[in-house]
Amino acid sequence: MSWYKTGTVTVTNGSTAVTGAGTLFVGAVSAGDAFVGPTGQVYEVVAVISATQLTISPSYQGSSQPGAAYGIFPTYAALVSFNTRLNALLVNYESVLTGAGAGKFLNGTAAAPGVSFVGDTDTGVRWVSSNTLALVTGGADRVVVSNSAMEVKVPVTGAAVQSSPTDFTPGKIMLTGSALAINTLPVIGNASVTDNSIKTGFYAYQVSGGAVSSGGPAGASFGNLLHSRRAGSGGEAQMLFVDSGSAAAPPGSIWSRWRLLGDWSPWVRHYTQSSVLGAVSQSGGVPTGALIETGSNANGRWEKYANGTMNVTRTILNFSDVTVASGNIFQSLEVPFDFPVTFIEPPVVSLSVRSSSSVWGNGRPTSNNAGVGRLYAPISIAGLVIVDIEVTGRWF
C-alpha cells in the first residue's frame, strides 16, 4: 500500500499536533499508522482529528517547520485493526444470517419494535404474543392482529371509508351515524319456519315475482319484513310493513308477531293514524279491522267500536202529542222506529225530549233492529215534540 503524502504539514517542536494543508486525513489515515516528519524521524499517529489535523506520539522532536513535506504509511496495527473489524463483522453477519436473514426478528416493544427504521426507531412491527403482532407508530400499538381478531386503535380513514354519512358507495366502511343504504333487500322465503335459520335483518316480502315469500298475515302481498332473534334458539320477532295487499292487510298497515320456543303467535295489526277510523271487523272475537267505524242512513247514525260496542242515535222531529190521560199524568201513543243498523241482541233504548215543558220518555227494543217509545207529562201537551233516541248494544 502506497504512502500518503498529499499536501504539506506544519509541525512544532514539542507539540503532538500536526496541521495539514491540502490534506484529507480522514479515510486515508488511521490511528496506528506511522508519520514521517520533515527530519525523517518516525512517529505514531495517535488519532485522526479531522481532514487537516492529526495527533502524534511522542511530541515532535525536530525544529518547527511550516508547509513541510511528510509521509504516512500503514503499520502492522492497521492489519490488527482490520482483523478486529472483520471478526466483528462476521459475528454481526452471523446474527443477521440466523435472525433477520432467516426471516426472524427480535420481539421488540412498543417503544422499540423488532422491525423499525433508521430514521424512525419507534415505528414498525413488533411481536406481542403467540400468533399476535402489532403495527406501531410513535411508540404505541395502533393495530393489533391475531389469528382470531384485528383491533384498530386509531380512526380509520381514506378511500375505503364513507366520505360522509350519506356516501352510499358499495364496499365502503360505514361511519358512525351513517344511514343504512341497501338498494335491494334479500327476499325472505317461508317466514314461519321455527328452525332458527332466519338471520336477523331486513327482508323483502313478496308473494309473486321471482323468489316467493309465505307466512305473512292474510291478504299481505308485498312489503318489507324485519326479523330479529334474541338468542341462538327461540326468542324471535317479526314486523311486516305492507305496501300492497287486500282489504284484510291494506297498504300502509303494520303487523307483528313473536315466538319463544314453539310456533309463531298470530299476526297482530298495529293501529296507526290511518287505521283508527274505518270498517271494524273481528274473527273469533279478536278485532281485525279499524278501531272505530261510523256511518249513517235515513234511520240515523251509528258508531261501531273494535271491542264490539255499538251506539246508535236518531232524532224524530214529530214524535207525538202527550194527551192520553193515564192516572194523574198524561202519555203519548207508543211510536215505533227502526235502527240504522242491526244489533246481535236487543239493545238498550233511551229517549231524550227537547221541550221547555216537563216531558220525559221511555223506550224499548222490539227486535234487534227496531224499537218503540212513549212520552209522559204531568199535564196534557198538544203538539208534536222533538225526541232524540240513543241505542246502545253490541254488533258482535
C-alpha positions in Angstrom: 0.0 0.0 0.0 1.5 3.4 -1.0 2.4 6.1 1.5 0.0 9.1 2.0 1.9 12.4 1.0 -0.9 14.7 -0.2 -0.4 18.4 0.7 2.0 19.7 3.4 2.1 19.8 7.2 3.1 22.2 9.9 4.9 20.8 12.9 6.0 22.5 16.1 8.8 21.3 18.3 7.5 19.7 21.5 3.9 19.6 20.2 1.8 16.5 19.3 -0.3 18.4 16.9 0.2 18.1 13.1 -1.7 20.6 11.0 -2.1 19.8 7.3 -2.7 22.0 4.3 -4.4 20.4 1.2 -4.7 17.1 3.2 -7.5 14.7 3.6 -6.5 12.6 6.6 -10.0 11.2 7.3 -10.4 8.0 5.5 -6.8 7.9 4.3 -5.0 7.7 7.6 -5.8 5.6 10.7 -4.6 5.6 14.3 -1.5 3.3 14.5 -0.1 4.4 11.1 3.5 5.8 11.0 4.1 9.6 10.5 7.5 10.5 9.0 8.3 14.2 9.7 10.5 16.6 7.7 13.6 15.4 9.6 12.9 11.8 8.7 12.0 10.7 12.2 9.1 8.3 12.6 6.2 9.0 15.0 3.0 7.0 15.8 -0.3 8.5 14.6 -2.4 8.5 17.8 -5.6 10.0 16.4 -7.1 11.4 13.2 -8.9 14.6 14.4 -10.1 16.0 11.0 -9.1 16.2 7.4 -6.3 18.6 8.4 -5.5 17.6 11.9 -3.5 14.7 13.4 -2.2 13.8 16.8 1.2 12.0 17.0 3.3 10.4 19.7 5.8 11.2 21.0 5.7 15.0 20.6 7.6 16.3 17.6 11.4 16.4 18.3 12.7 18.3 15.3 12.7 22.0 14.7 9.4 23.7 13.9 8.6 23.8 10.2 5.6 25.2 8.3 4.5 23.8 4.9 6.9 20.9 5.1 6.8 17.6 3.2 5.8 14.5 5.1 4.8 10.8 4.6 2.4 8.4 6.3 2.5 4.6 5.9 0.4 1.8 7.4 1.9 -0.5 10.0 1.0 -3.8 11.5 -1.5 -2.1 13.7 -3.6 -1.5 10.6 -3.7 -5.2 9.9 -4.7 -5.9 13.5 -7.5 -3.3 13.3 -8.6 -4.8 10.1 -8.8 -8.3 11.6 -10.7 -7.0 14.6 -13.2 -5.3 12.4 -13.5 -8.3 10.2 -14.2 -10.6 13.1 -16.8 -8.1 14.5 -18.4 -8.0 11.0 -18.5 -11.8 10.9 -20.2 -12.0 14.3 -22.8 -9.4 13.2 -23.3 -11.2 10.0 -23.9 -14.5 11.8 -26.6 -12.9 13.9 -28.2 -11.4 10.8 -27.9 -14.8 9.0 -29.6 -16.7 11.7 -32.0 -13.8 12.6 -33.2 -11.3 10.0 -31.5 -13.2 7.2 -33.6 -16.2 8.1 -36.8 -14.1 8.4 -36.5 -13.9 12.2 -36.5 -10.6 14.1 -36.3 -9.5 17.7 -39.7 -9.4 19.5 -39.3 -5.7 20.3 -41.5 -3.4 22.4 -43.9 -0.6 21.6 -41.1 1.9 22.3 -38.6 -0.1 20.2 -40.4 -2.5 17.7 -38.5 -5.6 16.4 -38.7 -4.3 12.9 -38.1 -0.5 12.7 -36.5 2.2 10.6 -33.3 4.1 10.8 -35.0 7.5 10.8 -37.9 6.4 13.0 -36.9 3.8 15.6 -40.2 3.8 17.5 -42.3 3.0 14.4 -42.5 -0.5 12.8 -43.8 -4.0 13.7 -43.5 -5.9 16.9 -44.4 -9.4 18.3 -47.0 -9.1 21.1 -47.7 -12.8 22.0 -48.2 -16.1 20.3 -49.9 -15.6 16.9 -50.2 -11.8 17.6 -48.3 -8.9 16.2 -48.8 -5.1 16.3 -48.2 -2.2 13.9 -46.5 0.5 15.9 -46.2 4.2 15.3 -44.8 6.8 17.7 -44.1 4.2 20.3 -47.7 2.9 20.6 -49.6 -0.1 19.2 -52.0 1.2 16.6 -53.3 -2.1 15.0 -53.1 -5.5 16.8 -53.7 -8.5 14.6 -54.1 -12.1 15.9 -55.4 -15.3 14.3 -58.9 -14.5 15.6 -59.3 -10.7 15.5 -57.9 -7.4 14.4 -58.1 -4.5 16.9 -57.7 -1.0 15.4 -56.8 1.7 17.9 -56.9 4.7 15.7 -59.6 6.2 13.5 -60.0 4.5 10.1 -59.9 7.0 7.2 -59.2 7.0 3.4 -60.9 5.9 0.2 -62.2 2.7 1.7 -64.3 4.7 4.3 -67.5 6.7 3.6 -66.7 10.3 2.8 -69.9 11.3 4.7 -72.8 9.7 6.5 -74.7 9.8 3.1 -72.0 8.3 1.0 -73.6 5.1 -0.2 -70.8 3.8 -2.4 -70.8 0.0 -2.3 -67.9 -1.7 -0.5 -67.0 1.2 1.9 -66.7 1.1 5.6 -69.6 2.8 7.3 -69.1 5.9 9.5 -70.8 6.1 12.9 -74.2 7.7 12.5 -74.4 6.8 8.8 -77.7 5.8 7.2 -78.0 2.2 6.1 -78.3 2.1 2.3 -79.4 -1.2 0.7 -80.5 -1.0 -2.9 -82.3 -4.4 -2.9 -83.3 -6.4 0.1 -83.0 -10.2 0.0 -86.3 -11.9 -0.3 -87.4 -14.0 2.7 -88.8 -17.4 1.9 -91.1 -19.1 4.4 -91.2 -16.5 7.2 -92.9 -19.0 9.5 -90.0 -21.5 9.9 -89.1 -22.4 13.5 -85.6 -23.8 13.0 -83.8 -20.6 13.8 -82.5 -20.4 10.3 -83.6 -16.8 9.6 -80.9 -14.4 10.3 -81.6 -11.0 12.0 -82.1 -8.4 9.3 -84.4 -6.7 6.8 -86.0 -8.7 4.0 -88.4 -8.2 1.1 -91.7 -9.9 1.4 -93.4 -10.8 -1.9 -95.9 -13.5 -2.8 -95.1 -13.4 -6.5 -92.3 -12.3 -8.9 -89.2 -14.4 -8.7 -88.4 -15.7 -5.3 -91.7 -16.1 -3.3 -92.4 -15.4 0.3 -95.0 -17.1 2.6 -96.1 -17.0 6.2 -97.2 -13.3 6.3 -100.6 -12.1 7.5 -103.6 -13.0 5.3 -104.0 -10.6 2.5 -100.4 -9.2 2.5 -98.9 -9.3 -1.0 -95.7 -7.2 -0.8 -93.8 -5.4 1.9 -90.7 -5.1 4.0 -90.1 -7.5 6.9 -87.8 -7.0 9.9 -86.7 -10.2 11.6 -84.8 -10.3 14.9 -83.6 -13.1 17.1 -82.6 -12.6 20.8 -80.9 -15.9 21.4 -79.4 -18.8 19.5 -82.7 -20.7 19.6 -86.1 -19.0 20.0 -86.8 -15.5 21.2 -87.7 -14.3 17.7 -89.9 -11.5 16.5 -91.1 -10.2 13.1 -92.6 -6.9 11.9 -94.1 -6.5 8.4 -94.7 -3.2 6.7 -97.3 -3.8 3.9 -97.1 -1.8 0.8 -99.5 -3.9 -1.3 -102.3 -6.2 -0.1 -106.1 -6.8 0.1 -108.5 -5.1 2.4 -107.5 -7.6 5.1 -103.9 -6.3 5.0 -104.1 -2.9 3.2 -101.1 -0.9 2.0 -99.7 1.1 4.9 -100.7 -1.5 7.6 -98.1 -2.7 10.1 -98.1 -6.2 11.6 -96.0 -8.0 14.1 -95.7 -11.4 15.8 -93.3 -13.4 18.0 -92.3 -16.8 19.2 -90.3 -18.1 22.1 -89.6 -21.8 21.6 -92.6 -23.2 19.8 -94.8 -21.9 17.0 -95.2 -18.3 15.9 -98.0 -16.3 17.6 -100.8 -15.0 15.3 -100.0 -11.8 13.4 -101.5 -8.7 15.1 -102.0 -5.4 13.4 -100.6 -2.1 14.8 -103.1 0.7 14.8 -101.9 4.0 13.2 -103.4 7.3 12.4 -104.6 5.8 9.1 -106.3 2.8 10.7 -108.1 4.2 13.7 -111.2 5.0 11.6 -112.5 2.5 9.1 -114.5 -0.7 8.8 -114.4 -2.7 12.1 -114.3 -6.4 11.9 -113.4 -9.4 14.0 -112.5 -13.0 13.9 -113.3 -15.3 16.8 -113.8 -12.3 19.0 -110.4 -10.7 18.1 -110.6 -7.3 16.3 -109.2 -7.4 12.8 -110.2 -4.1 11.4 -110.3 -0.4 12.4 -110.9 0.8 15.9 -114.0 2.9 15.1 -116.5 2.7 12.3 -119.1 5.5 11.7 -122.0 5.7 9.3 -125.5 7.0 8.7 -128.7 6.4 6.7 -132.3 7.6 6.8 -132.8 5.8 10.2 -130.0 7.6 12.0 -126.2 7.4 12.7 -124.1 4.7 14.3 -120.7 4.2 15.8 -119.1 0.7 16.0 -116.1 0.0 18.2 -113.5 -2.7 17.9 -114.5 -4.2 21.3 -118.0 -5.0 19.9 -119.9 -2.0 21.4 -122.2 -0.1 19.1 -124.1 3.2 19.6 -127.0 4.5 17.5 -128.5 7.9 17.6 -131.7 9.1 15.8 -133.8 12.3 16.1 -137.5 12.2 15.4 -138.9 15.7 14.9 -142.6 15.0 15.1 -142.9 12.3 17.8 -146.4 12.5 19.2 -149.0 14.5 21.3 -148.9 13.8 25.0 -152.7 14.0 25.6 -153.8 10.5 26.7 -154.8 10.5 30.3 -153.2 7.8 32.4 -154.0 8.2 36.1 -152.6 11.5 37.3 -150.4 12.0 34.2 -150.7 12.1 30.5 -148.9 10.0 27.9 -148.5 9.7 24.2 -149.2 6.9 21.9 -146.3 4.4 21.5 -144.3 5.4 18.4 -142.3 2.7 16.5 -138.9 3.4 14.8 -136.2 1.5 13.0 -132.5 1.4 13.8 -130.0 2.3 11.0 -128.1 -1.0 11.7 -128.8 -4.3 13.3 -127.5 -5.4 16.7 -126.7 -9.0 17.6 -129.2 -8.9 20.5 -131.9 -6.5 21.7 -130.2 -3.2 22.8 -130.9 -0.6 25.4 -133.1 2.3 24.1 -133.1 5.7 25.8 -135.2 8.8 24.9 -134.3 12.4 25.5 -137.0 15.1 24.9 -136.4 18.6 23.6 -139.1 20.6 25.3 -139.4 23.5 27.7 -142.2 21.6 29.5 -141.7 18.8 31.9 -141.8 15.8 29.5 -140.0 12.6 29.7 -139.8 9.4 27.7 -139.3 5.7 27.8 -138.1 3.4 25.0 -137.7 -0.4 24.5 -136.4 -2.6 21.7 -138.9 -4.7 19.8 -136.2 -6.5 17.8 -132.5 -6.3 17.1 -133.2 -3.5 14.6 -136.2 -1.7 15.8 -137.9 -0.2 18.9 -140.8 1.8 20.3 -141.0 4.9 22.5 -143.7 6.7 24.6 -143.7 10.2 26.2 -145.1 11.2 29.6 -146.0 14.6 31.1 -147.8 15.9 34.2 -150.2 17.9 32.0 -151.7 17.4 28.6 -149.4 18.7 25.8 -150.9 19.0 22.4 -148.4 19.5 19.6 -145.6 17.4 18.2 -142.4 17.0 20.3 -138.8 16.6 19.1 -137.2 13.4 20.6 -133.5 12.2 20.5 -133.2 8.4 20.6 -130.0 6.8 21.8 -129.5 3.0 21.5 -126.6 1.1 23.0 -125.7 -2.6 22.3 -123.3 -4.8 20.6 -122.5 -5.6 17.0 -120.6 -8.8 17.9 
